[in-house]
Amino acid sequence: MSAPVIPVVLVTGLHGTARTAAVARLFLRHPGAVAVHHDLGDSAGGRVTRTVRFDDPFASVIEPGMP
């Protein structure tokens, strides 16, 4: 039995509006997809925040980075 194929899309260098649109297209074209966003805005301070979005708007998870 083979493992299921999970499409992976890497979205980089986009501001919030464009990133949101790209993730929306991902979810439309690939139901059940997962989007992971790493916010590097405070990386100079040693903090990266990860947001995991699922194809269900009520299932998002935000994991604040550790300082």
C-alpha distances in whole Angstrom, upper triangle without the diagonal:
4,7,9,12,16,19,21,25,28,31,34,38,38,41,40,40,38,35,35,35,32,30,31,30,27,26,28,25,22,22,21,22,23,26,28,32,34,37,39,43,44,42,45,46,43,41,38,37,33,32,29,29,26,26,28,32,32,29,31,31,34,34,38,38,40,43
4,7,9,12,15,18,21,24,27,30,34,35,37,36,37,35,32,32,32,29,27,28,27,24,24,25,22,19,20,18,19,21,23,25,28,31,34,36,39,41,39,42,43,40,38,35,34,30,29,26,26,24,24,26,30,30,27,28,29,32,32,35,35,37,41
4,6,9,13,15,19,21,24,27,31,32,34,33,34,32,29,29,29,26,24,26,25,21,21,23,20,17,17,16,16,17,20,21,25,27,31,33,36,37,35,39,40,37,35,31,30,26,26,22,22,20,20,23,26,27,24,25,25,28,28,31,32,34,37
4,6,10,13,16,19,22,25,29,29,32,30,31,29,26,26,26,23,21,22,21,18,17,19,17,13,14,12,12,14,17,19,23,25,29,31,34,36,34,38,39,36,34,30,29,25,24,20,20,17,17,20,23,24,21,22,23,26,27,30,31,33,37
4,6,9,13,16,19,22,26,26,29,28,28,26,23,24,23,20,19,20,18,15,15,17,14,11,13,12,11,13,15,17,21,23,27,29,32,34,32,36,37,34,32,29,27,24,22,19,19,16,16,20,23,24,21,22,23,25,26,29,30,32,36
4,6,10,13,16,19,23,23,25,24,25,23,20,20,20,17,15,17,16,12,12,15,12,9,10,9,8,9,12,14,17,20,23,25,29,30,29,33,34,31,29,25,24,20,19,15,15,13,13,17,19,21,18,18,19,22,23,26,26,29,32
4,7,10,13,16,20,20,22,22,22,20,17,18,17,14,13,14,13,9,11,13,10,8,10,10,7,9,11,13,16,19,22,24,27,29,28,31,33,30,28,24,23,20,18,15,15,13,13,17,19,21,19,19,20,22,23,26,26,29,32
4,7,10,13,17,17,20,19,20,18,15,16,16,13,11,14,13,9,12,14,12,10,12,12,8,8,9,10,13,15,19,20,23,26,24,28,29,27,25,21,20,17,16,13,13,13,14,17,19,21,19,18,18,20,20,23,23,26,29
4,6,10,13,13,16,16,17,14,12,13,13,10,9,12,11,8,11,13,12,11,13,13,10,9,8,10,11,14,17,18,21,24,23,26,28,26,24,20,19,16,15,13,13,13,14,18,19,21,19,18,18,19,20,22,23,26,28
4,6,10,11,14,15,16,13,11,13,14,10,10,14,13,11,14,16,15,14,17,16,12,11,9,9,10,11,14,15,18,21,19,23,25,23,21,17,17,14,14,13,14,15,16,19,20,22,20,18,18,18,19,21,20,24,26
4,7,7,10,11,12,10,7,10,11,8,8,12,12,10,13,16,15,15,17,17,14,12,9,9,9,10,12,14,16,19,18,21,23,22,20,16,16,14,13,13,13,15,16,19,19,22,20,18,18,18,19,20,20,23,25
4,6,9,11,13,10,8,12,13,10,11,15,15,14,17,19,19,19,21,21,17,15,12,11,9,10,11,11,13,17,16,18,21,20,18,15,15,14,14,15,16,18,19,22,21,24,22,19,20,18,19,20,19,22,23
4,7,10,12,9,9,12,13,12,13,17,17,17,19,21,21,22,24,24,20,18,15,14,11,11,11,11,12,16,15,17,20,20,18,15,16,15,16,17,18,21,22,24,23,26,25,21,21,20,21,20,20,23,23
4,6,8,6,5,9,10,9,11,14,14,15,17,19,20,20,22,23,19,18,14,14,11,12,11,12,13,17,17,19,21,21,19,17,16,16,15,17,16,19,20,22,21,23,23,20,20,19,20,20,21,24,25
4,6,6,6,9,10,11,12,14,16,16,18,20,21,22,24,24,21,19,15,15,12,12,11,12,12,15,16,19,21,21,19,16,16,16,15,17,17,20,20,22,20,23,22,19,20,18,20,20,20,23,24
4,6,5,6,9,10,10,12,14,15,16,18,20,21,22,22,19,17,14,13,11,12,10,13,12,16,17,20,21,21,19,16,14,14,13,15,14,17,18,19,16,19,19,16,17,16,18,18,19,23,23
4,5,5,6,9,10,11,13,14,16,17,19,20,21,22,19,18,15,16,13,15,14,16,16,19,21,24,25,25,22,20,18,17,15,17,15,18,18,19,16,19,20,17,19,18,21,21,23,26,27
4,5,5,6,9,10,11,12,14,15,17,18,20,21,18,17,14,15,13,15,15,17,17,20,21,24,26,26,23,20,19,18,16,17,15,18,17,19,18,21,21,19,20,20,22,22,24,27,28
4,5,5,6,9,10,11,12,14,15,16,18,18,15,14,10,11,9,12,12,14,15,18,19,22,24,23,21,17,16,14,13,13,12,14,15,17,15,18,18,15,17,16,18,19,20,24,25
4,5,5,6,9,10,11,12,14,15,16,16,14,13,10,12,10,13,13,16,17,20,21,24,25,25,22,19,16,15,12,13,11,13,13,14,12,15,16,13,16,15,18,19,21,25,26
4,5,5,6,9,10,11,12,14,15,17,14,14,12,14,13,16,17,19,20,23,24,27,29,28,25,22,20,18,16,16,13,14,13,15,14,18,18,16,19,19,22,23,25,28,30
4,5,5,6,9,10,11,12,14,15,12,12,10,12,12,15,16,19,20,23,23,26,28,27,25,21,19,17,15,15,12,14,13,16,15,19,18,16,18,19,21,23,24,28,29
4,5,5,6,9,10,10,11,12,9,9,7,10,10,14,15,18,19,22,23,26,27,26,23,20,17,15,12,11,9,10,9,12,12,15,15,13,15,16,18,20,22,26,28
4,5,5,6,9,10,10,12,10,11,10,13,13,17,18,21,22,25,26,29,30,30,26,23,20,18,15,14,10,10,9,11,11,14,15,14,17,18,21,23,25,29,31
4,5,5,6,8,10,12,11,12,11,14,15,19,20,23,24,28,28,31,33,32,29,25,23,20,18,16,13,13,11,14,14,18,18,17,20,21,24,26,27,31,33
4,6,5,6,8,10,7,9,8,12,13,17,19,22,24,27,27,30,31,30,27,23,21,18,16,14,11,10,9,12,13,17,16,15,18,19,22,24,25,29,31
4,6,5,5,7,6,8,9,12,14,18,20,23,25,28,28,32,32,31,28,24,22,19,15,13,10,8,6,9,11,14,13,13,16,18,21,24,26,29,32
4,6,6,9,9,12,12,16,18,22,23,26,28,31,31,35,36,34,31,28,25,22,19,17,13,12,9,11,13,16,16,17,20,22,25,27,29,33,35
4,6,10,9,12,13,17,19,22,24,27,29,32,32,35,37,35,32,29,26,23,20,18,15,13,11,14,16,19,19,19,22,24,26,29,30,34,36
4,6,6,9,11,15,17,21,23,26,29,31,31,34,35,34,31,27,25,21,19,16,13,11,9,12,15,18,16,17,19,22,24,27,28,32,35
4,6,9,12,15,18,22,24,27,29,32,32,35,36,34,31,27,25,21,18,15,12,9,6,9,12,15,14,15,18,21,23,26,28,32,35
4,7,10,13,17,20,23,26,28,30,30,34,34,32,29,25,23,19,16,13,10,7,5,8,12,13,12,13,15,18,21,24,26,29,32
4,7,10,13,17,20,23,25,27,27,30,31,29,26,22,20,16,14,11,9,6,6,9,12,14,12,12,14,17,19,22,23,27,30
4,7,10,13,16,19,22,24,23,27,28,25,22,19,16,13,10,7,6,5,6,9,11,13,10,10,11,13,15,18,20,23,26
4,7,10,13,16,18,20,20,24,25,23,20,16,14,10,8,6,5,6,8,11,11,14,11,9,11,12,14,16,17,21,24
4,7,10,13,15,17,17,20,21,19,16,12,10,7,6,4,6,9,12,14,14,15,13,10,10,10,11,13,14,17,20
4,6,9,12,14,14,17,18,17,14,10,8,6,5,6,8,11,14,16,15,16,14,11,10,9,10,12,12,16,18
4,6,9,11,10,14,15,13,10,6,6,5,6,9,11,15,18,19,18,19,17,14,12,10,10,10,10,13,15
4,6,8,8,12,12,12,9,6,5,6,8,11,13,17,20,21,19,20,19,15,13,11,10,10,9,13,14
4,6,5,8,10,9,7,5,7,9,11,15,17,20,23,24,23,24,22,18,17,14,13,11,10,13,13
4,6,8,9,10,8,7,9,11,13,17,19,22,25,26,23,25,23,20,18,15,14,12,11,14,13
4,5,5,7,5,6,8,12,14,18,20,24,27,27,25,26,25,21,19,15,14,11,9,11,9
4,5,5,5,6,9,12,15,18,21,24,27,28,27,27,26,22,20,16,14,12,9,10,9
4,5,7,9,12,16,19,22,25,28,31,32,30,31,29,25,23,20,18,15,12,13,10
4,6,9,12,15,18,22,25,28,31,32,30,30,29,25,22,19,16,13,10,10,7
4,7,10,13,17,20,23,26,30,30,29,29,27,23,20,17,14,11,8,8,5
4,7,10,13,16,20,23,26,27,25,25,23,20,17,13,11,8,5,6,5
4,7,10,13,16,20,23,24,22,22,20,17,14,11,9,7,5,8,9
4,7,10,13,17,20,20,19,19,17,13,11,7,6,5,5,8,10
4,7,10,13,17,17,16,16,14,11,8,6,5,6,7,11,13
4,6,10,13,14,12,13,11,7,6,4,6,8,10,14,17
4,7,10,11,11,11,9,6,5,6,8,11,13,17,20
4,7,8,7,9,7,5,7,9,11,14,17,20,23
4,5,7,8,6,6,9,12,14,17,20,23,26
4,6,9,8,9,12,15,18,21,23,27,30
4,5,5,8,11,14,17,21,23,27,30
4,6,6,10,13,16,19,22,25,28
4,6,9,12,15,18,21,24,27
4,7,10,13,16,19,22,25
4,7,10,13,16,19,22
4,6,10,13,16,19
4,6,9,13,15
4,6,9,12
4,7,9
4,6
4
